[in-house]
Amino acid sequence: MTLLETEGLSRRFGGLTAVDGVAFQLAEGEIRGLIGPNGAGKTTFVSLLSGRIRPSAGRIRFAGEDVTMLPAHKRVGRGIAYTFQITSIFARMTALDNVKLAAQRRLAHSWAGPDSERLEAAAMDALARVGLAARAGGLAGTLSYGHQRLLEVAMGLAMAPRLLMLDEPTQGLSDEEIAGFVGLVRGIARDATVLLIEHNMRVVMELASRITVLERGRILAEGTPAEIRRDEAVQRAYLGG
C-alpha cells in the first residue's frame, strides 16, 4: 500500500526553486533513504511533507487523504512525525518533559490529568528505546549533541507515528551509538514507515530497502542500494565515482 505520495511538488523561494516538480511514492512499512549533495533540496522536501512549509505547486497525499494544505500540527494528528536536522529541544526542560510534551500531542491529556501516569509511561518507553532512560531527569541542554539527536528521535517515537522522518539523525553520534541507532530504526520499522535523510552512506545502504536521490530539487535516481551504487549519474553527482 502506498502511504505517502506527491505529484508535481514544488517550492520556490524567490528566484530559487528548491524542490522542482517531484513525484514520489513511499510504501507503508518500508525504510526509504533520501540522499543527495548539499543544496539538493532534501530538507525542503521533508519540510513540505511535514507541513512546516507550504508548496508553491503540487499535491501531497497521506494514507489516501489530500494533506497539501494541512498545517504541521494536524499532520502530526494524522501520524506524520519529523525530527529536525538542527536539534529543536527545550534546553531548560528535562529530557523526560521534552518527550512528555511530544506524547501529549498524541494523547491530548493535561499534565495533571487523570492519565498523567500513562503520559509518563509513554515518554519513558520512548526514552528507553533510544537508550536515554538513565538521563530522563537531566536537563536536555546538558546532553551531548549526539544524545540531543537521540532525544529528538524519542520525541518522534512518543507520537506513535505511521511515518517517521529522520533528518540527519546520526550526526554527532559515536560509532557505537550509530550501531545502536541502526538496530533502533529496524525496530521502529516494525510499527512505522521510516524516511531517512542521511549523509552517512554506510547507514543508508545498511538500512534502506530503496533509496531516492535528489539533485537540484529533482529526483535523479531511485532504486535498491545495489542499483544506486551502480548508477553512473549518482556516482558523478554524489558518490564520487
Secondary structure, 3 states (H helix, E strand, C coil): CEEEEEEEEEEEECCEEEEEEEEEEEECCCEEEEECCCCCCHHHHHHHHHCCCCCCEEEEEECCEECCCCCHHHHHHHCEEEECCCCCCCCCCEHHHHHHHHHHHHHCCCCCCCCHHHHHHHHHHHHHHCCCHHHCCCEHHHCCHHHHHHHHHHHHHCCCCCEEEEECCCCCCCHHHHHHHHHHHHHHCCCCEEEEECCCHHHHHHHCCEEEEEECCEEEEEECHHHHHHCHHHHHHHHCC
